[in-house]
Each structure stands twice: as structure tokens, then as C-alpha cells.
Amino acid sequence: MALTQHNLGTVVAFEFVRTIKKKGFVIATLAIPVLLIVVFALVYASNASSKASADAQKSAQFSFAYTDASGIILSPGAKAAGGTYSDNPEAAIAAVKDGSSEAYFQFPADPTKEPVKVYGADKGVFENGKYEAVAKQLLEASAQYAVGSPRLTAALTGKVQFDSETFKDDKVAAGVGGVIPPMLFLVVFYISMILLSNQMLNSTLEEKENRVTEMILTTLNPTTLITGKIISLFMVGLVQILVFLAPVGLAYLFFRDRLALPDMDLSSLVFEPGPMITGALLLVGGFTVFTGVLVAIGAIMPTAKEAGTIFGPLMAMMFIPFYTFSLVISNPNALIVQVFTYFPLTAPVTALLRNAFGTLNPVEAAIVIVELLVVGSLIIRLAVHLFRYGSIEYGRKLSIAGTFRRSELTAK
Amino acid sequence: MTLGDAAEPLVHIEDFRMDFGDTTVIRDLSFDVHAGETFGFLGSNGSGKTTTLRALLGIYQPTAGTLHIDGKVFEPRDGARLGYLPEERGLYKKEPVLDVMVYFGRLKGLSKNAARSWSENYLERVGIPEKAKTRLDKLSGGQQQKVQLGVTIMNNPELLILDEPTKGFDPVNRRLLMDIIEEHKRAGATVIMVTHQMEEVERLCDRVILLKDGVARAYGTVEEVQEEFGGTLYRVTYEGVLPESDLYDVISAGDGRAELAPRQGASEEKVLRELVETGAGIRSFTPARISLDEIFIKVYGEQHELAEG
């Protein structure tokens, strides 16, 4: 037992250190934060110039002509904004065309039925928006004056904030703030699988391709080897996630305003114990299932290239549930959602989604968790078995049935 | 684990059978290897030697029979004092030499410092100390073999199982390997060696087993096996034509030289008289022991004859 633990630690340390020391790993891991830093720097610079540009536009004045068939527009307001009333639309349009006038606004008799026509001298895609903005502002200000109440104008134009509260089991329901925390388990699942799946696939192939299996199998229990590899890969994944998140965290803490990052109100997040525990267990179960399958593929296939042919369809299983995203949320009892909830390769994503949106009841959650852990453990045992009997089939694809026929035989 | 009880064989194989699908590759194989002896495991390619070793080490599950090391089925946790050099060689090729050696040393129960120290001393001994931090795949084939051998003999194994140890070695490295095997033998290690180099077997091995088509065709000390296959032969030089006789078989003949294996009941005196009386023009007649090489050819020659027949 002591030697097994010692060997597990030795395998974990060896696999972890050699993975993070690889040039390819260092480059791939550092590339993303470097890319993020470059993007942030560009955004920072762009925002600075945009702000200067916006400030300049605010202070910029332009003259325009307008006609008003509706009678809504107040001439003092229009005059203050740089407007001049015109009674000849054709002449006003012609003036814009020949450049003698910057803009012309044609307010129709009924703005609810006909569009306000805006003509302007071309100042570029971004700056041209100022014409419409001024016309709209002029119309709103005049309408507000006519109504005589800013509150009524706001109500009429829909510029009102709503604060909703819903109740569940006599308590205020968490809403989106309750969806986000358990949804993080799905994010972690995706990130870990995307980052680690290829390494999982190759981890046992390496012993096979390097013909090192026999040396290993006489010094190390295959279960210890594969457990050690999985633990080290998980640690590698954590290192990658930390490296990736570091620039995001630093940017959010120190440069949020300059980078125009959204101001997240973390106090609105609700960490309900049920969905959080369920999410964590589904994550562990899903990770177990996919890890087992990937290691098993590595044990069967003779080379990484051939393993890649199975790898693609397997990864697709992680994304297929998103095709039924709306059903997963709105109609969890639909047949397809039920199938995806219980089929081991689609269950992790489907169940994590349903758990986050609150459509996975406790009984379903318990069944899926037990299923994933049991199936995952069986697959890992199968993977160990295939590694043990398959990895010395150097250069040959393994017959799974063949390994069982062989292992059914006893040494007694 | 301390291997070997003088009263019991260190390796005990009894009625071992191995089937792959419908094909039986080993049938009813039984033999023992005693602690401290060097045991030669002989046979042509495909005769079942590697399969037997893999089954003994738990890499294959045997179809039937008993395969014990030190009285029990081998498990990896017993591997700390085992040195196994498999036929299919390989280590983690993209890792530095020292890292790989220390890793295997740790798996065999050595502390990190002890594994490092042992590895550095070994690399010094085999003349590649400067390669300690070099990736394995940057080493020459011979240098890789040295590292592989180092990993095999780490922690002074009490049982060394070497599957074609000289495969891929040049003569200089082969000499080094043989020296190392002899050192371990002198230190009391038990050595099981699969090889096609019969002169090495005659020099190193106390006992041998010769396998053909998964069946033991000879088993015992080198002398016993030589005796079983005729024991003595006669090397003669002659002029003219070598006559055929019921008293001997001609093993080889040409350029005035021949090796004759006496048949049952044919004494040295009778054979010599026969040669002289038939006027073969005998110039010299030297009794000698049949070599393992000749026994090997004799056993596998039958196979070729059968195949041709």
C-alpha cells in the first residue's frame, strides 16, 4: 500500500513536471494570456481615442435646415441646436447635395406612420450618425415640451427601468443571479475538456508508441499509472486556467473602466447549496466519464493519428446538447432532452445546463450523478484493462473482445 | 522483498499453456530456475520465449498452469528487486536521460537522491556522463541501450530477466553488458537470459531450456543437454570422399573437414575404425562435445526438414 502511494506520487510528479516543462506547453499556455494582454492594450488605446473622438463630437456644432409638417418641432429649440426652418424641401436637399448646407431634416405630418428623412454631408460612417441623433433629440425634446411632463415622455418612450422579483417556495427566486454560479461548473467542464482532452488521449499512447509499457507494467500497477496521469492532467489544467485567468483578473481589478469591461454586480449572484453541490458532482462525474473514454481510446489505438479519428466524434458529444438548448430550458420533459440527460456522453452537459436553469429535479440529479460516477468508474477500469492488455500490442489496433478472452483465463 | 529460498526454486513454471485465439503457442511447459543460477532460455523466433516471460511477469494472463516467482504470482509491487529488459525496448524518448533514470529508480523504491546518485555513477561507468541532461531521442542507438540497461539493473535486482539483451549492441557494448551480467551473477543475482548467442550461453549459463513450437525440447545443465543430444561428436579432417555409415551422422562436411555425430551404441573406437577401414583418408580425428549451436541447428533442422517434406 505504501509503495503504491509512493508510486502514485512519483507518477503524478513525473507527469506534471515533464508536461509543464515542455516547450509546446509553455508556448501554448503563455500564448493566450499574451494574446489577451495585446487585445487589452489595443482596446485600452482604442477606448482612449474613442473617448477623445466622442468628446469632440459632443462639442461639435453643425448647421441644418428642417421642414416640419407635423408641427411638433419647437423653433426655439431647433434654432438653439443650429437649425434653420426651410419651406422648400427640394432646395434644402439640393443645398446638402452641393455642400452649401451640412444637413436637412424632413419631419413628416405623422412621425408614427412616416419616417423622418435625414439628409447630410458625408462625414464617414461613424460621424454620419450625428445627424440622426440630433434629429431624434430635437423631436423628443419638442414632444416632451408638448406633453409637459418628462415622466410621461419617459413612460411613452419606454425609458423606464423595471426591477422584477419572482417567488419560489415562499422565497424570492434567484433569477439570473442564481443561474450563473452553477453554470460555472459547465464552463469549467468545457475548459478542462478542451484543454486536457488531447493530452488525455495521448497520455497512454505515449507508453505504447515509445515501447515503454513492459518496463512500466513490471514496476507499476496500471491503475496507479492511469490514476497518476489523470491527477497530473487535472493539475496541469488548473495551472493553465490560472495562467489564462490572471490577465483577465488583473485587467478587471485595475483597468476595468479603461477597458470598458462590464461592471459585474457580484452581490446579485446567489450560491444555492443544492445546485452548487449537484453541479460539482456532475462535473466530477462528467470528467470521469470523458477521461475514461479518452484513456481507453489511447489504449486501443496504435498511434495518435488513428486515435484522432475517434476523438472528433467524441468531442462532438459535448456540443450536441446545445442544439437542443431551448428545449433543455423550456421543455425538459421532451424526449430528446430526456435521452440527452441520461446518455452518458451527453449527460454531463445536458444535466449541468438543466441544473443551472433549475429544471433538473433532485431525483433526476441523483440518478444522473450516480450513473455518471458508476459508468465513469467502469470506463476507467475498462481503460486500465485495455491499457494493461492492449498497450503491448505495439503497432496494432486492439480487439477489445480479445483482451477479455485473454483476461478471463486464470493464472492459477 | 528478498527473493529466493534455497529450498524452493525462485522461478517455478508448471504445466504452462498459452493460447491466442485458437492457436496454442505454449503447451505444458514446466521448468524451474533456482536462486543464484544463470538460466538460458533458448529457441528460435516465435518459439514462445517472450510469451513465457510476459506471462511470468503478469503482462499476459496464461491459459493454464502455474507461473510463480518466489512462490507466488508476480505483481508489480514485487518489482522493486526485479530487473527486466524486455525484447521491445523503449523509454520516454523526449525526456532527459537522468530524469527517466531517476523516475524508474523512484518507482523501484529508491529515494530521489539515491536514484540520482546511482544514475550518475552508472552513466560515468558506461562512458556517457555528459548525456545526463540530453533527451533520450538525441542519443545514438547504442547509448540508448546503455540507458535502458541502467534502468534494468537499478537497485541491484535479485532477479534479472533479460530478453535478448545483446540485441542492437555493438561488440564493445556487448562486452560491457556481459561484464555487468557477470558482476550481478557473482553478487548472487539470479539471471534468466533469452538469447541466440550460444557462445554466451555456454560461457554464462548454468542451465538452459530449449523451446521449439512452445514445447521444451531440452532442459538441464549445458552438459546434460549436450549429452542428451549426442554429447560427443568427432571432428575429422580427411582426403577424398567421406563415406556414409550406420555408425554416425554427418553434421557438416566440406573442404576436407567434417563433424560426425555418433549414433546410439557407436563408440569412439568403432567410428574411427570404420573411417579407417572404408579408406576415407583420415588425417585427424578429434572427439569434442557437441555445441549448443549444433544442438540448436539439430532441433530446428528437424523443423525445416519437416517443412520441406
HADDOCK unambig.tbl for C-alpha pairs under 7 A between the chains (distance, minus, plus):
assign (segid A and resid 7 and name CA) (segid B and resid 107 and name CA) 5.67 0.50 0.50
assign (segid A and resid 10 and name CA) (segid B and resid 106 and name CA) 6.80 0.50 0.50
assign (segid A and resid 14 and name CA) (segid B and resid 103 and name CA) 6.93 0.50 0.50
assign (segid A and resid 210 and name CA) (segid B and resid 90 and name CA) 5.33 0.50 0.50
assign (segid A and resid 210 and name CA) (segid B and resid 91 and name CA) 6.05 0.50 0.50
assign (segid A and resid 210 and name CA) (segid B and resid 92 and name CA) 6.28 0.50 0.50
assign (segid A and resid 210 and name CA) (segid B and resid 93 and name CA) 6.76 0.50 0.50
assign (segid A and resid 211 and name CA) (segid B and resid 88 and name CA) 6.14 0.50 0.50
assign (segid A and resid 211 and name CA) (segid B and resid 89 and name CA) 5.96 0.50 0.50
assign (segid A and resid 211 and name CA) (segid B and resid 90 and name CA) 4.56 0.50 0.50
assign (segid A and resid 211 and name CA) (segid B and resid 91 and name CA) 6.80 0.50 0.50
assign (segid A and resid 212 and name CA) (segid B and resid 89 and name CA) 6.88 0.50 0.50
assign (segid A and resid 212 and name CA) (segid B and resid 90 and name CA) 4.74 0.50 0.50
assign (segid A and resid 212 and name CA) (segid B and resid 91 and name CA) 4.99 0.50 0.50
assign (segid A and resid 212 and name CA) (segid B and resid 92 and name CA) 6.97 0.50 0.50
assign (segid A and resid 214 and name CA) (segid B and resid 86 and name CA) 6.62 0.50 0.50
assign (segid A and resid 215 and name CA) (segid B and resid 84 and name CA) 6.88 0.50 0.50
assign (segid A and resid 217 and name CA) (segid B and resid 59 and name CA) 6.92 0.50 0.50
assign (segid A and resid 217 and name CA) (segid B and resid 76 and name CA) 6.51 0.50 0.50
assign (segid A and resid 218 and name CA) (segid B and resid 57 and name CA) 6.67 0.50 0.50
assign (segid A and resid 218 and name CA) (segid B and resid 76 and name CA) 4.86 0.50 0.50
assign (segid A and resid 218 and name CA) (segid B and resid 79 and name CA) 5.80 0.50 0.50
assign (segid A and resid 219 and name CA) (segid B and resid 76 and name CA) 4.76 0.50 0.50
assign (segid A and resid 219 and name CA) (segid B and resid 77 and name CA) 6.52 0.50 0.50
assign (segid A and resid 219 and name CA) (segid B and resid 79 and name CA) 4.90 0.50 0.50
assign (segid A and resid 219 and name CA) (segid B and resid 80 and name CA) 6.72 0.50 0.50
assign (segid A and resid 219 and name CA) (segid B and resid 107 and name CA) 6.41 0.50 0.50
assign (segid A and resid 219 and name CA) (segid B and resid 108 and name CA) 6.63 0.50 0.50
assign (segid A and resid 220 and name CA) (segid B and resid 76 and name CA) 5.13 0.50 0.50
assign (segid A and resid 220 and name CA) (segid B and resid 77 and name CA) 6.67 0.50 0.50
assign (segid A and resid 221 and name CA) (segid B and resid 76 and name CA) 5.67 0.50 0.50
assign (segid A and resid 406 and name CA) (segid B and resid 61 and name CA) 6.34 0.50 0.50
assign (segid A and resid 407 and name CA) (segid B and resid 61 and name CA) 5.88 0.50 0.50
assign (segid A and resid 409 and name CA) (segid B and resid 61 and name CA) 6.27 0.50 0.50
assign (segid A and resid 409 and name CA) (segid B and resid 62 and name CA) 6.43 0.50 0.50
assign (segid A and resid 409 and name CA) (segid B and resid 63 and name CA) 5.22 0.50 0.50
assign (segid A and resid 410 and name CA) (segid B and resid 61 and name CA) 6.54 0.50 0.50
assign (segid A and resid 410 and name CA) (segid B and resid 62 and name CA) 6.46 0.50 0.50
assign (segid A and resid 410 and name CA) (segid B and resid 63 and name CA) 6.43 0.50 0.50
assign (segid A and resid 410 and name CA) (segid B and resid 64 and name CA) 6.71 0.50 0.50
assign (segid A and resid 411 and name CA) (segid B and resid 61 and name CA) 6.23 0.50 0.50
assign (segid A and resid 411 and name CA) (segid B and resid 62 and name CA) 5.57 0.50 0.50
assign (segid A and resid 411 and name CA) (segid B and resid 64 and name CA) 6.35 0.50 0.50
assign (segid A and resid 411 and name CA) (segid B and resid 65 and name CA) 6.50 0.50 0.50
assign (segid A and resid 411 and name CA) (segid B and resid 66 and name CA) 6.32 0.50 0.50
assign (segid A and resid 412 and name CA) (segid B and resid 65 and name CA) 6.31 0.50 0.50
assign (segid A and resid 412 and name CA) (segid B and resid 66 and name CA) 5.79 0.50 0.50
